Amino acid sequence: MNFLRILFISFVAAFMGHCIAFAQTSNSSNRPTDEVLVKLEQKCLPRLTGEMWTLTHAYESKDEVDKVLAYLADIAKSSQTVDQRLGGAESYKNTFSKFLDSKDEAVRAFSAIALACTGDKSFAPRLAKIVNERDESFTERFAPGASFVRGRSAVALGLMQATEYKSDIARLLKSKNEYDRSGAISALIELNAIEFTGEIVSLLANKDLAFDDDDSPIYFLIETKQVGKYKKEIVQAMLGQSHMKVSESATYALAAIGAKEHARDVARLLKNEFRQGCAAKALALMGASEYSGEIAKLLSAKSGLTRNAAMVSLAILDSKKHIQAIVRIYNNDPKIYVKPQAAVALLLLGKPQYYREIKLETALKEPPKLSELDFHYFVLEKLKPYNEKLLANLNSQQTNR
């Protein structure tokens, strides 16, 4: 992690600290419950990180953005408690309430999330009013300057658990604007609004929307624990015409619920140059060892990333007959990022000496781990036993090559 990223996260974290502090100390009757505050702490930091990027990259008025950044700078300079120099919670809310009226969409979107992070539902009617705004992008597929503030305002309503506006949010599902639909789905996830499941799932089969490559309907099914009811639709999405994101998320959704009965469908992607790595890892997590031979063919794939996927997949399947092939890759692969993954695969297969060797060569400090970067958010729980095995094997005394 480079210095700028650390600085950025520290800045957002400081801002987040104030959002929660303002929510906790608010004298308003709209002060959120402790349960909501916990959820806000968990949900708002990643949201604010994303909105900070939007604020500084998707703006139209530099002057408007500079006003927000100046206020954020004041917050970052103050302590983690509510600083009365800044006027406390009500001043904070009033400031972002004014920013919510900005003519710049990026400022409005950021302000919507910033207000949501206080948990103060008195702002819900104003956010709902934004959700119900309409422009050309709502009905025209490729309208210029598609609005994104409606979707962000929907997310804000979801974060503050404004259940009374579920119907307003759900109307965005009919929009031709991807930002509207994905924002609405994110909000409906927060509200656990499973009554809209059918309408959300139907978006996966809408060929007119395939170009958007929007995997938010799959996230909805995962987060509301309904994947098992819609396996057929997920398989169709996985094998459909969408670009990489939908197919990948659909593949990992099947792996997340251990849908081994669809291993044959997933295996069809092993022939697809751009999806075969994802397919190999999903099959491994399903325990579909009958495809280890097909996965092993990917050890000689043109892409180093695919070779990495093949190695770790075979290791998850505990395919010890492929150890020597992985050792050859460890010793000879031309891509510098392949050797470390080969070492991890060999470690998982009970050969810790290679990881120890590369740890010395590269001064690695982090423990070996299969992460979301290697796989997908959907399967993080599935990775836990393999990460435990990696650590156990690293601490073993086996040294023979």
Secondary structure, 3 states (H helix, E strand, C coil): CCHHHHHHHHHHHHHHHHHHHHHHHCCCCCCCCHHHHHHHHHHHHHHHHHHHHHHHHCCCCHHHHHHHHHHHHHHHHCCCCCCHHHCHHHHHHHHHHHHCCCCCHHHHHHHHHHHHCCCCHHHHHHHHHHHCCCCHHHCCCCCCCCCCHHHHHHHHHHHCCCHHHHHHHHHHHHCCCHHHHHHHHHHHHHCCCHHHHHHHHHHHHCHHHHHHCCCHHHHHHHHCCCHHHHHHHHHHHHCCCCCHHHHHHHHHHHHHCCCHHHHHHHHHHHHCCCCHHHHHHHHHHHCCHHHHHHHHHHHHCCCHHHHHHHHHHHHHCCCHHHHHHHHHHHHHCCCCCHHHHHHHHHHHCCCHHHHHHHHHHHCCCCCCCCCCCCCCHHHHHHHHHHHHHHHHHHCCCCCCC
